[in-house]
Amino acid sequence: MANFVDSYVGQRRQMVGRRLLLVPGARIVIENARSEILLQKRSDLDAWGLPGGNAEEGEALDATTIREVNEETGLELLEAKPFGFGCDPLVETFTFPNGDRCQYFVLNCYSQSFRGVPQVTDDESSAVQWFNPAALPPMLPNTHRSVEAYMRFSRSGQFQMI
């Protein structure tokens, strides 16, 4: 796994300083056989969210999803199906504690097909845990909105623009 400075976003951040970056990425709702959702607790923000991350140069968003899940949870995704797209700047624009700002454009996916047992596998997460959707912990607003969109998609089958 490359560190942040070597990543595409890290390289762009060095070029533009604190200016707003427009960043493509992927986020995924992973459900186990008990219909629980896997969340990761981010070590940089001390907040719960969905696994996911930013695309690297030359990488398709479905590949981003698979790579990020493996890096962050140790799981091997066997499939990732899209259910929505997050692009609302009011929800997808984020200022990090160091002042860096990003506006995300996120392909939201879901999967119930994976191998392995989730575990913390990098320094981006301090915990990974399954949660009942009716009893989710406080989450980052953009990932909470993705979970809500997934629940609507599960009921309706309609692709979600959020």
Secondary structure, DSSP 8 states (H G I E B T S, - for coil): ---GGGSHHHHHHHHHTTS-EEEEEEEEEEB-TT--EEEEEETTTTEEE-SEEE--TT--HHHHHHHHHHHHH--EES--EEEEEE--HHHHEEE-TTS-EEEEEEEEEEES-EES-----STTEEEEEEE-GGG---B-HHHHHHHHHHHHHHHH---EE-
